[in-house]
Amino acid sequence: MKYLFFDIECSNSFNKSPKMCEFGYVLVDENFKIIEKDGIPMSPGSKRSENRFDESIYKREPEFQWAYDTDYYFECPEFSEYYPLIKRLFGMKDVVIFGYSVDNDIRYLDNAFQRYELEPVEYKAYDIQKMMKYYSEKKEKFMSLGDAFEKLCSKLERTQYNLDKHFSRDDAFMTMIVLKKMCENLEVTPLEMIELCDNCGFDSKTYLLDYHTRQNEKTEHNPKLKAQALCNDFYKECAKMLENNEATGKIVTLSAKIKKDLNKVEALLNLIKERGFVGINSISGSNYLITLDEEDSKRIRAELKQPYSGTIITIEDFENLKVKVGQN
């Protein structure tokens, strides 16, 4: 029997489409002796597309740091290069897979399979965050991986491990240590821990079918969510086109106010496609920022923190824009 612990970091989740930039894992035997481990940085996609890093995280966590310089990630291969490794790890015989808040990681992997048109890997994974809730005497709410690690390890142990937050390889190792400590303290094996916490398992295929069904139901009954979903789908369709010169000068993005109106979104996206424009979910990467009206344009100009090199244009002005189909 072998135990696989894994962790995923993403550069952003724009368009509800998380872009993986790190995959870390630790493979151990039944005695928690390390067999194999690695932390793999990968490019989240072309710099020209929407696949950049989400800088808003610095507002939420001012001291946040990526594991590597953001430019370095773009020098690395993309997810498809590491697909064979991930398929091998998750498909090994007699392996039990663990993660911390693992339902998130299941969705990250699913999105990567879809983005790169790869056959999904089916597996079952167990959530140590749920186990930690069972383990806690106070039955407190789900705690972060860092808090769980601190709760179970002494200060000396934490110093000896010398782990860095947001390094996927270290988070995978930390996840392994948390399970190991729980098992030692309760005098049980990992498999017995799974039995004690019988709601901690996620079958990837079943979970994703249920998750997507729930998301689709929410979207269909909410015009604003449906409008946003149409924009997200359009941006996804355009991602590959942004990587060649055909999109030069004809890259558009939509203001947040437009995305709240389903009728306007449907009509505008049809016009954008008819005219051969390409969409991007980034103001800085666009040539045209389409706004609802002049008031919306003024609001955006006042909120922009950096100069915008493109053209801010209302829906009405975009409709009257003289552009030939196929023009570069």
BAFI-644136 format. One line per 2 residues: number of its first residue (from 0); their letters; for each residue x, y, z of C-alpha. Coordinates in Angstrom, 2 decimals, always signed. Example, Ala and Ser with C-alpha at 12.3 -4.5 7.8 and 13.67 -1.06 7.14 Angstrom:
% BAFI-644136
0> as> +12.30/-4.50/+7.80 ~ +13.67/-1.06/+7.14
//
This chain:
% BAFI-644136
0> mk> +0.00/+0.00/+0.00 ~ +1.22/+3.51/-0.89
2> yl> -0.15/+6.94/+0.02 ~ -0.08/+9.86/-2.40
4> ff> -0.46/+13.43/-1.10 ~ -0.86/+16.24/-3.63
6> di> -1.41/+19.97/-3.76 ~ -2.16/+22.40/-6.58
8> ec> -1.52/+26.13/-6.91 ~ -3.28/+28.25/-9.53
10> sn> -2.29/+31.58/-11.06 ~ -5.91/+32.74/-11.22
12> sf> -9.50/+31.55/-11.43 ~ -10.74/+34.11/-13.96
14> nk> -13.91/+33.07/-15.82 ~ -14.32/+30.38/-13.15
16> sp> -11.48/+28.61/-14.95 ~ -8.54/+28.04/-12.58
18> km> -5.13/+27.96/-14.32 ~ -2.67/+25.56/-12.70
20> ce> +0.83/+26.89/-12.14 ~ +2.16/+24.27/-9.69
22> fg> +1.65/+20.61/-8.91 ~ +3.30/+19.20/-5.81
24> yv> +3.19/+15.66/-4.51 ~ +4.67/+13.27/-1.96
26> lv> +4.43/+9.49/-2.36 ~ +5.08/+7.41/+0.79
28> de> +4.84/+3.79/+1.89 ~ +2.66/+2.46/+4.73
30> nf> +5.21/+3.71/+7.28 ~ +5.24/+7.21/+5.77
32> ki> +8.69/+6.70/+4.32 ~ +9.09/+8.92/+1.27
34> ie> +9.32/+7.05/-2.03 ~ +9.05/+9.98/-4.39
36> kd> +8.31/+13.71/-4.19 ~ +8.45/+16.80/-6.37
38> gi> +7.12/+20.30/-6.84 ~ +6.50/+21.19/-10.47
40> pm> +6.08/+24.78/-11.66 ~ +4.21/+25.11/-14.96
42> sp> +3.07/+27.90/-17.24 ~ -0.59/+28.85/-16.81
44> gs> -0.71/+29.77/-20.52 ~ +0.33/+32.50/-22.89
46> kr> +1.05/+35.94/-21.47 ~ -1.10/+37.39/-24.24
48> se> -4.21/+35.58/-23.12 ~ -6.14/+36.00/-19.88
50> nr> -3.88/+33.46/-18.19 ~ -1.93/+35.93/-16.12
52> fd> -1.52/+35.93/-12.35 ~ -4.29/+37.30/-10.16
54> es> -2.75/+40.33/-8.52 ~ -5.82/+41.01/-6.38
56> iy> -4.48/+38.42/-3.94 ~ -2.00/+41.05/-2.70
58> kr> -4.96/+43.09/-1.40 ~ -6.25/+40.10/+0.57
60> ep> -2.80/+38.93/+1.66 ~ -0.27/+41.80/+1.46
62> ef> +2.60/+39.48/+2.40 ~ +1.67/+36.82/-0.16
64> qw> +4.47/+35.50/-2.39 ~ +4.37/+33.02/-5.22
66> ay> +6.82/+30.14/-4.95 ~ +8.75/+31.52/-7.93
68> dt> +9.00/+34.79/-9.79 ~ +5.89/+35.04/-11.98
70> dy> +7.96/+35.42/-15.16 ~ +9.64/+32.09/-14.42
72> yf> +6.34/+30.20/-14.63 ~ +5.87/+31.32/-18.23
74> ec> +9.28/+29.83/-19.08 ~ +8.09/+26.39/-17.92
76> pe> +6.11/+23.86/-19.98 ~ +2.32/+23.87/-19.64
78> fs> +0.15/+21.26/-17.93 ~ +0.02/+18.89/-20.91
80> ey> +3.76/+18.24/-20.53 ~ +3.16/+16.76/-17.08
82> yp> -0.05/+14.89/-17.87 ~ +1.73/+11.49/-18.21
84> li> +3.28/+11.93/-14.75 ~ -0.05/+12.82/-13.14
86> kr> -1.80/+9.96/-14.93 ~ +0.87/+7.55/-13.66
88> lf> +0.68/+8.79/-10.07 ~ -3.11/+8.71/-9.86
90> gm> -3.36/+5.38/-11.65 ~ -0.85/+3.40/-9.58
92> kd> -1.92/+0.08/-8.14 ~ -2.59/+0.00/-4.38
94> vv> -2.32/+3.77/-3.94 ~ -4.58/+5.84/-1.67
96> if> -4.81/+9.54/-2.59 ~ -5.09/+12.39/-0.08
98> gy> -5.35/+16.16/-0.27 ~ -6.28/+19.09/+1.95
100> sv> -9.60/+20.64/+0.93 ~ -9.22/+18.19/-1.92
102> dn> -12.51/+19.03/-3.67 ~ -10.87/+22.25/-4.87
104> di> -7.92/+20.33/-6.31 ~ -10.27/+17.91/-8.06
106> ry> -11.87/+20.86/-9.86 ~ -8.47/+22.34/-10.74
108> ld> -7.39/+19.10/-12.38 ~ -10.72/+18.73/-14.16
110> na> -10.37/+22.19/-15.65 ~ -6.83/+21.41/-16.82
112> fq> -8.00/+18.23/-18.56 ~ -10.67/+20.26/-20.35
114> ry> -8.39/+23.17/-21.28 ~ -5.82/+20.91/-22.88
116> el> -8.34/+18.43/-24.31 ~ -6.88/+15.50/-22.40
118> ep> -8.66/+12.38/-21.24 ~ -9.75/+12.93/-17.62
120> ve> -8.08/+10.78/-14.99 ~ -10.63/+9.15/-12.69
122> yk> -9.67/+8.53/-9.08 ~ -10.88/+8.68/-5.49
124> ay> -9.30/+11.13/-3.08 ~ -9.73/+11.66/+0.66
126> di> -9.96/+15.06/+2.31 ~ -7.69/+15.52/+5.32
128> qk> -9.41/+18.82/+6.13 ~ -12.58/+16.85/+6.85
130> mm> -10.57/+14.37/+8.91 ~ -9.13/+17.26/+10.87
132> ky> -12.63/+18.43/+11.72 ~ -13.42/+14.93/+13.00
134> ys> -10.13/+14.81/+14.93 ~ -10.61/+18.15/+16.69
136> ek> -12.17/+17.74/+20.11 ~ -14.09/+20.99/+19.67
138> ke> -15.39/+19.89/+16.26 ~ -14.43/+23.38/+15.13
140> kf> -15.05/+24.63/+11.62 ~ -12.71/+23.61/+8.83
142> ms> -9.25/+24.99/+9.52 ~ -6.54/+25.91/+7.05
144> lg> -3.67/+23.56/+6.32 ~ -1.26/+25.91/+8.07
146> da> -3.40/+26.02/+11.21 ~ -3.77/+22.23/+11.24
148> fe> +0.00/+21.79/+10.84 ~ +0.66/+24.26/+13.66
150> kl> -1.92/+22.57/+15.89 ~ -0.37/+19.11/+15.50
152> cs> +3.36/+19.89/+15.34 ~ +5.60/+21.41/+17.97
154> kl> +7.48/+24.63/+17.28 ~ +10.71/+22.65/+17.08
156> er> +9.23/+20.27/+14.50 ~ +7.92/+23.14/+12.41
158> tq> +11.38/+24.73/+12.46 ~ +13.06/+21.46/+11.48
160> yn> +10.72/+20.90/+8.55 ~ +11.45/+24.44/+7.27
162> ld> +8.44/+24.52/+4.97 ~ +7.38/+27.45/+2.80
164> kh> +3.74/+28.36/+2.36 ~ +2.44/+28.37/-1.23
166> fs> +5.12/+25.95/-2.43 ~ +2.99/+23.08/-3.68
168> rd> +5.63/+20.50/-2.78 ~ +5.76/+21.81/+0.80
170> da> +1.96/+21.95/+1.12 ~ +1.79/+18.34/-0.07
172> fm> +4.41/+17.39/+2.54 ~ +2.55/+19.37/+5.21
174> tm> -0.65/+17.50/+4.30 ~ +1.18/+14.22/+4.77
176> iv> +2.51/+15.28/+8.19 ~ -0.98/+16.32/+9.36
178> lk> -2.39/+12.88/+8.54 ~ +0.61/+11.13/+10.06
180> km> +0.23/+13.07/+13.32 ~ -3.50/+12.40/+13.55
182> ce> -2.94/+8.69/+13.01 ~ -0.17/+8.56/+15.62
184> nl> -2.25/+10.40/+18.20 ~ -5.34/+8.25/+17.64
186> ev> -3.27/+5.08/+17.20 ~ -4.92/+4.21/+13.90
188> tp> -3.76/+3.59/+10.33 ~ -4.68/+5.96/+7.47
190> le> -7.22/+3.39/+6.23 ~ -8.78/+3.22/+9.70
192> mi> -8.86/+7.03/+9.76 ~ -10.83/+6.94/+6.52
194> el> -13.33/+4.57/+8.16 ~ -13.65/+6.84/+11.20
196> cd> -14.43/+9.81/+8.95 ~ -16.71/+8.08/+6.45
198> nc> -17.73/+11.27/+4.60 ~ -14.21/+12.33/+3.64
200> gf> -13.96/+10.57/+0.27 ~ -14.53/+12.11/-3.15
202> ds> -14.97/+10.02/-6.27 ~ -13.74/+12.46/-8.91
204> kt> -16.22/+11.51/-11.65 ~ -19.28/+11.47/-9.38
206> yl> -18.28/+14.64/-7.58 ~ -17.67/+16.59/-10.80
208> ld> -20.95/+15.48/-12.38 ~ -22.83/+16.65/-9.30
210> yh> -20.83/+19.89/-9.06 ~ -21.38/+20.88/-12.69
212> tr> -25.09/+19.98/-12.49 ~ -25.53/+22.26/-9.48
214> qn> -23.61/+25.08/-11.16 ~ -25.65/+24.78/-14.36
216> ek> -28.91/+24.84/-12.41 ~ -27.85/+28.02/-10.62
218> te> -26.87/+29.65/-13.90 ~ -30.06/+28.73/-15.78
220> hn> -32.28/+30.27/-13.11 ~ -30.28/+33.48/-12.75
222> pk> -30.03/+35.84/-15.78 ~ -26.99/+37.63/-14.34
224> lk> -25.13/+34.36/-13.80 ~ -26.12/+33.21/-17.29
226> aq> -24.78/+36.44/-18.78 ~ -21.52/+35.99/-16.89
228> al> -21.31/+32.35/-18.01 ~ -21.73/+33.38/-21.67
230> cn> -18.86/+35.86/-21.29 ~ -16.69/+33.25/-19.60
232> df> -17.38/+30.72/-22.36 ~ -16.55/+33.33/-25.00
234> yk> -13.24/+34.19/-23.33 ~ -12.37/+30.49/-23.15
236> ec> -13.12/+30.05/-26.86 ~ -10.80/+32.92/-27.68
238> ak> -7.85/+31.80/-25.52 ~ -6.02/+29.97/-28.31
240> ml> -6.67/+32.74/-30.86 ~ -4.90/+35.20/-28.58
242> en> -1.64/+33.33/-29.06 ~ -1.27/+34.24/-32.76
244> ne> -1.14/+37.49/-34.66 ~ -4.67/+37.17/-36.07
246> at> -6.03/+38.88/-32.97 ~ -3.70/+41.89/-33.14
248> gk> -5.65/+45.12/-32.80 ~ -9.00/+43.38/-32.40
250> iv> -9.01/+42.21/-28.79 ~ -11.99/+43.32/-26.70
252> tl> -13.08/+43.04/-23.11 ~ -16.42/+43.92/-21.53
254> sa> -17.13/+46.06/-18.52 ~ -18.65/+44.49/-15.42
256> ki> -21.92/+46.39/-15.89 ~ -22.52/+44.88/-19.32
258> kk> -22.04/+41.38/-17.93 ~ -25.07/+41.87/-15.67
260> dl> -27.49/+42.25/-18.59 ~ -28.23/+38.98/-20.41
262> nk> -29.89/+40.57/-23.45 ~ -27.05/+43.03/-23.99
264> ve> -24.42/+40.30/-23.57 ~ -26.10/+38.00/-26.10
266> al> -26.44/+40.75/-28.72 ~ -22.96/+42.16/-28.14
268> ln> -21.19/+38.81/-28.29 ~ -22.91/+38.03/-31.58
270> li> -21.73/+41.35/-33.01 ~ -18.17/+40.84/-31.70
272> ke> -17.97/+37.42/-33.36 ~ -19.50/+38.65/-36.64
274> rg> -16.84/+41.34/-36.87 ~ -14.00/+38.95/-36.18
276> fv> -12.99/+40.36/-32.80 ~ -11.47/+38.24/-30.04
278> gi> -12.30/+38.44/-26.33 ~ -10.05/+38.58/-23.30
280> ns> -10.85/+38.85/-19.60 ~ -8.20/+41.50/-19.00
282> is> -8.33/+45.24/-19.44 ~ -4.58/+45.55/-19.87
284> gs> -4.46/+42.99/-22.67 ~ -7.31/+44.45/-24.71
286> ny> -7.45/+46.95/-27.57 ~ -11.05/+47.92/-26.82
288> li> -12.80/+48.11/-23.47 ~ -16.52/+48.11/-24.23
290> tl> -18.69/+49.88/-21.66 ~ -22.42/+50.09/-21.08
292> de> -22.65/+53.86/-21.58 ~ -20.76/+57.12/-21.02
294> ed> -21.39/+56.99/-17.28 ~ -19.83/+53.51/-17.18
296> sk> -16.85/+54.80/-19.20 ~ -16.28/+57.66/-16.74
298> ri> -16.47/+55.27/-13.80 ~ -13.86/+52.97/-15.31
300> ra> -11.49/+55.83/-16.20 ~ -11.68/+57.05/-12.61
302> el> -10.95/+53.56/-11.23 ~ -8.05/+52.66/-13.52
304> kq> -4.80/+52.68/-11.56 ~ -2.55/+52.44/-14.62
306> py> -2.76/+54.17/-18.03 ~ -4.82/+52.21/-20.56
308> sg> -3.28/+52.01/-24.02 ~ -6.49/+50.82/-25.70
310> ti> -9.77/+52.56/-26.49 ~ -12.65/+52.82/-24.03
312> it> -15.80/+52.66/-26.16 ~ -19.52/+52.38/-25.39
314> ie> -21.71/+49.64/-26.85 ~ -23.36/+52.22/-29.09
316> df> -20.04/+53.48/-30.44 ~ -18.78/+49.94/-30.94
318> en> -21.89/+49.16/-32.98 ~ -21.02/+52.11/-35.24
320> lk> -17.31/+51.28/-35.42 ~ -16.17/+50.91/-39.03
322> vk> -14.34/+47.61/-39.10 ~ -14.18/+45.13/-41.95
324> vg> -14.60/+41.46/-41.12 ~ -11.19/+39.78/-41.09
326> qn> -9.29/+43.08/-40.80 ~ -6.10/+42.85/-38.73
//
